[in-house]
Amino acid sequence: MESANIGKDPCDLLEEDMVGVEFKSVEEAESFYHVYSKIIGFSVRKNQCRKNQVGIVTTRSWCCSNEGFRRTKYIKNPNRVREPRSEIRIGCRAMFRVCYSKITKLWVVKEFRANHNHCMATDMQKHFLRSHRKIFAAELEQAKLLKKAGMKTSEIWNLFVHHNGGWDKVGCTKKDLYNSLAAGRRGVDDLDANTTLTFLQSKLDIDPEFFYAYMVDEESRLTHLFWAEVQVDSITNCLEIHYRLIQHTKQTDVKCHWWFFLVQTIME
């Protein structure tokens, strides 16, 4: 069997060169195909994933993003308001499939199709391909800090372009940076709610009888906050705050609706 080190120009790889190649893990196989696709000039997406009876993945395949065809219901929709996006799925059959071997404990290439029915992206277009656009965690954290310091997103983008030596070397587009910063603002950590939670935690550190709890939704947005503390006169005051985050086109507004519930407990 061959190893994962092919030793051949990626542009010249054929099916007979790849079938039988082994990888230590499915992540290594995926990384290989992503690097290969970027060199060739096409975008990749996950295709099939098969599992055994106990839920362990045994087969994984990836394909060109132009594989298949768009469903008719998404094109011929009589209630459509906007024009449909340009068609990118044109039936490309390029794909890469690996299977797990119980004997060698490795992932073996079973199928590799290198031929495409469309033109490849040029070197100046490759960074626009969806599967090859990524904002690294370090750069995103740096962008958040610069944003809090008062810099505009466009200025942060220009800084990244200058630092990396060109807009094609940043690794993402300006729109990706805008979307990532907007998604971060919707989280609890980037809202004023974080200040409230920090204050409540400080009260808990001082008073062990103090209690607070909060809930967030699937997008990590604060929805409910509750706290209670025992007063000197043995009356427990409970206060619930309901945060509703209303997102507009260019800003996110936080509105608080207050309900006061007074529970009086008289000690005997």
C-alpha positions as CSV (number, residue, x, y, z in Angstrom):
1,M,0.0,0.0,0.0
2,E,1.1,3.6,-0.6
3,S,1.5,6.2,2.0
4,A,-0.2,9.6,2.1
5,N,3.0,11.2,0.6
6,I,2.0,11.0,-3.1
7,G,5.3,12.5,-4.4
8,K,3.6,13.7,-7.6
9,D,2.4,17.1,-8.9
10,P,-1.2,17.5,-7.7
11,C,-2.3,18.8,-11.1
12,D,-1.2,15.4,-12.6
13,L,-2.9,13.1,-10.1
14,L,-5.1,10.4,-11.6
15,E,-7.4,7.8,-10.1
16,E,-4.8,5.1,-10.3
17,D,-2.4,7.3,-8.4
18,M,-4.8,7.9,-5.4
19,V,-6.7,4.6,-5.0
20,G,-5.1,2.7,-2.2
21,V,-3.4,5.6,-0.6
22,E,-3.7,5.5,3.3
23,F,-4.3,8.2,5.8
24,K,-4.0,8.0,9.6
25,S,-7.3,9.8,10.2
26,V,-10.3,11.1,8.3
27,E,-9.2,14.6,9.3
28,E,-5.9,14.0,7.5
29,A,-7.7,12.8,4.4
30,E,-10.0,15.9,4.5
31,S,-7.0,18.2,4.9
32,F,-5.3,16.6,2.0
33,Y,-8.3,17.1,-0.3
34,H,-8.7,20.7,0.8
35,V,-5.1,21.5,0.0
36,Y,-5.4,19.6,-3.3
37,S,-8.6,21.5,-4.3
38,K,-7.0,24.9,-3.5
39,I,-4.0,24.1,-5.7
40,I,-6.2,23.0,-8.5
41,G,-8.7,25.8,-8.1
42,F,-12.1,24.5,-7.0
43,S,-14.2,24.6,-3.8
44,V,-15.1,21.5,-1.8
45,R,-18.1,20.4,0.3
46,K,-18.8,17.3,2.3
47,N,-20.9,14.7,0.5
48,Q,-21.7,11.3,2.0
49,C,-21.0,10.0,5.5
50,R,-21.8,6.3,6.4
51,K,-21.7,4.9,9.9
52,N,-21.8,1.3,11.2
53,Q,-24.4,-0.1,13.7
54,V,-22.7,1.5,16.7
55,G,-22.5,5.0,15.1
56,I,-18.8,5.0,14.1
57,V,-18.0,6.6,10.8
58,T,-16.7,4.1,8.3
59,T,-17.0,6.0,5.0
60,R,-16.6,9.7,4.2
61,S,-16.6,11.4,0.8
62,W,-16.1,15.0,-0.4
63,C,-17.1,16.4,-3.7
64,C,-16.7,19.6,-5.8
65,S,-19.1,22.3,-4.8
66,N,-20.5,22.2,-8.4
67,E,-21.7,18.6,-8.0
68,G,-25.3,17.8,-8.6
69,F,-28.1,20.2,-9.6
70,R,-30.3,22.6,-7.8
71,R,-33.8,21.3,-7.0
72,T,-36.6,22.6,-9.3
73,K,-38.7,23.8,-6.4
74,Y,-36.0,26.4,-5.6
75,I,-36.0,27.7,-9.2
76,K,-39.7,27.5,-10.2
77,N,-41.2,29.1,-7.1
78,P,-44.3,31.2,-8.0
79,N,-44.0,33.1,-4.7
80,R,-40.4,34.1,-5.1
81,V,-39.7,37.8,-4.4
82,R,-36.1,38.0,-5.3
83,E,-34.4,36.6,-8.4
84,P,-32.7,33.2,-7.8
85,R,-29.0,33.1,-7.3
86,S,-26.8,32.1,-10.2
87,E,-26.6,28.4,-10.7
88,I,-23.3,26.8,-9.5
89,R,-24.3,23.2,-9.3
90,I,-23.8,22.0,-12.9
91,G,-23.3,18.2,-12.3
92,C,-19.6,18.1,-11.8
93,R,-18.6,14.5,-10.9
94,A,-15.2,15.2,-9.2
95,M,-15.1,13.5,-5.8
96,F,-12.9,11.9,-3.2
97,R,-13.9,8.9,-1.0
98,V,-12.1,7.1,1.8
99,C,-13.1,4.1,3.9
100,Y,-11.8,2.8,7.2
101,S,-9.9,-0.5,7.2
102,K,-10.3,-2.7,10.3
103,I,-7.1,-4.6,9.4
104,T,-4.7,-1.7,9.0
105,K,-6.6,0.8,11.3
106,L,-6.1,3.4,8.6
107,W,-8.3,5.3,6.1
108,V,-7.9,4.0,2.5
109,V,-8.8,5.9,-0.6
110,K,-11.5,3.9,-2.5
111,E,-12.5,6.5,-5.2
112,F,-10.9,9.6,-6.7
113,R,-12.3,11.5,-9.7
114,A,-10.1,14.3,-10.9
115,N,-12.0,15.5,-14.0
116,H,-14.3,18.6,-13.8
117,N,-16.8,19.9,-16.2
118,H,-16.1,23.6,-15.5
119,C,-13.1,26.0,-15.5
120,M,-10.8,26.1,-12.5
121,A,-10.3,29.3,-10.5
122,T,-7.2,31.3,-11.2
123,D,-4.6,32.3,-8.6
124,M,-6.3,35.6,-8.1
125,Q,-9.7,34.0,-7.7
126,K,-8.9,31.1,-5.4
127,H,-9.2,33.1,-2.1
128,F,-12.9,33.8,-3.1
129,L,-13.7,30.0,-3.1
130,R,-16.0,29.3,-0.1
131,S,-14.3,26.3,1.3
132,H,-10.9,28.2,1.4
133,R,-12.2,31.3,3.2
134,K,-11.5,31.4,6.9
135,I,-10.9,33.9,9.6
136,F,-8.4,32.6,12.1
137,A,-9.2,32.9,15.8
138,A,-6.2,35.1,16.5
139,E,-7.2,37.6,13.8
140,L,-10.8,37.6,14.9
141,E,-9.9,38.4,18.5
142,Q,-7.6,41.1,17.2
143,A,-10.4,42.5,15.1
144,K,-12.8,42.6,18.1
145,L,-10.2,44.5,20.2
146,L,-9.7,47.0,17.4
147,K,-13.4,47.4,17.0
148,K,-13.8,48.1,20.7
149,A,-11.0,50.7,20.4
150,G,-13.1,52.6,17.9
151,M,-11.8,51.4,14.5
152,K,-14.2,50.9,11.7
153,T,-14.5,47.4,10.1
154,S,-13.2,48.8,6.8
155,E,-10.1,50.2,8.6
156,I,-9.5,46.8,10.3
157,W,-9.7,45.1,6.9
158,N,-7.2,47.5,5.4
159,L,-4.9,46.8,8.4
160,F,-5.1,43.1,7.7
161,V,-4.4,43.6,4.0
162,H,-1.3,45.6,4.8
163,H,-0.1,43.2,7.4
164,N,-0.5,40.1,5.2
165,G,0.9,41.7,2.1
166,G,-2.2,41.9,-0.1
167,W,-6.0,41.4,0.0
168,D,-5.6,38.0,-1.6
169,K,-3.5,36.8,1.3
170,V,-5.8,37.7,4.2
171,G,-7.6,34.3,3.9
172,C,-11.1,35.8,3.8
173,T,-13.1,38.6,2.2
174,K,-14.2,41.9,3.7
175,K,-17.8,40.6,3.9
176,D,-16.6,37.6,6.0
177,L,-15.0,40.0,8.4
178,Y,-18.2,42.0,8.7
179,N,-20.3,38.9,9.3
180,S,-17.9,37.5,11.9
181,L,-17.9,40.7,13.9
182,A,-21.7,41.0,13.6
183,A,-22.1,37.4,14.9
184,G,-19.8,38.2,17.8
185,R,-21.9,41.2,18.8
186,R,-24.9,38.9,19.1
187,G,-23.2,36.8,21.8
188,V,-23.5,37.5,25.5
189,D,-19.8,38.4,25.9
190,D,-20.1,41.4,23.6
191,L,-23.3,42.9,25.1
192,D,-23.9,45.0,28.2
193,A,-25.4,41.9,29.8
194,N,-21.8,40.7,30.4
195,T,-21.4,43.7,32.8
196,T,-24.5,42.6,34.7
197,L,-23.3,39.0,35.0
198,T,-19.9,40.2,36.3
199,F,-21.6,42.4,38.9
200,L,-23.9,39.5,40.1
201,Q,-20.9,37.2,40.4
202,S,-19.1,39.7,42.5
203,K,-22.1,39.8,44.9
204,L,-22.0,36.0,45.1
205,D,-18.4,36.1,46.1
206,I,-19.2,38.5,49.0
207,D,-22.5,36.9,50.1
208,P,-22.7,33.1,49.9
209,E,-26.5,33.3,50.4
210,F,-26.9,35.3,47.2
211,F,-28.2,33.4,44.2
212,Y,-28.5,34.2,40.5
213,A,-29.1,32.3,37.3
214,Y,-29.5,33.1,33.6
215,M,-30.5,31.5,30.4
216,V,-29.4,32.0,26.8
217,D,-30.9,31.0,23.5
218,E,-29.4,28.8,20.7
219,E,-27.4,31.9,19.5
220,S,-25.9,32.6,22.9
221,R,-28.1,35.6,23.5
222,L,-29.2,36.4,27.0
223,T,-33.0,35.8,27.4
224,H,-33.7,35.5,31.1
225,L,-31.9,36.6,34.2
226,F,-32.9,35.9,37.8
227,W,-31.4,36.8,41.2
228,A,-32.5,36.7,44.8
229,E,-31.0,37.8,48.1
230,V,-32.2,37.6,51.7
231,Q,-32.8,40.9,53.3
232,V,-32.3,41.8,57.0
233,D,-36.1,41.8,57.6
234,S,-36.4,38.2,56.2
235,I,-38.2,39.3,53.1
236,T,-36.9,37.8,49.9
237,N,-37.2,40.1,46.9
238,C,-37.2,38.4,43.6
239,L,-36.5,40.2,40.4
240,E,-36.7,38.8,36.9
241,I,-35.3,40.6,33.9
242,H,-36.3,39.6,30.4
243,Y,-33.9,40.8,27.7
244,R,-35.2,41.0,24.2
245,L,-32.6,41.6,21.5
246,I,-34.1,43.3,18.5
247,Q,-31.8,43.2,15.5
248,H,-32.1,45.9,12.9
249,T,-30.3,46.3,9.7
250,K,-27.3,48.1,11.0
251,Q,-27.6,47.8,14.8
252,T,-28.8,45.6,17.6
253,D,-31.0,47.1,20.3
254,V,-31.5,45.7,23.8
255,K,-34.8,46.3,25.6
256,C,-35.5,45.2,29.1
257,H,-39.0,44.5,30.3
258,W,-39.3,44.3,34.1
259,W,-41.6,42.2,36.2
260,F,-41.5,42.5,39.9
261,F,-42.4,39.6,42.1
262,L,-42.4,40.1,45.8
263,V,-42.4,36.9,47.9
264,Q,-42.7,37.6,51.6
265,T,-41.5,35.0,54.0
266,I,-42.2,35.6,57.7
267,M,-40.0,33.7,60.1
268,E,-41.7,32.1,63.0
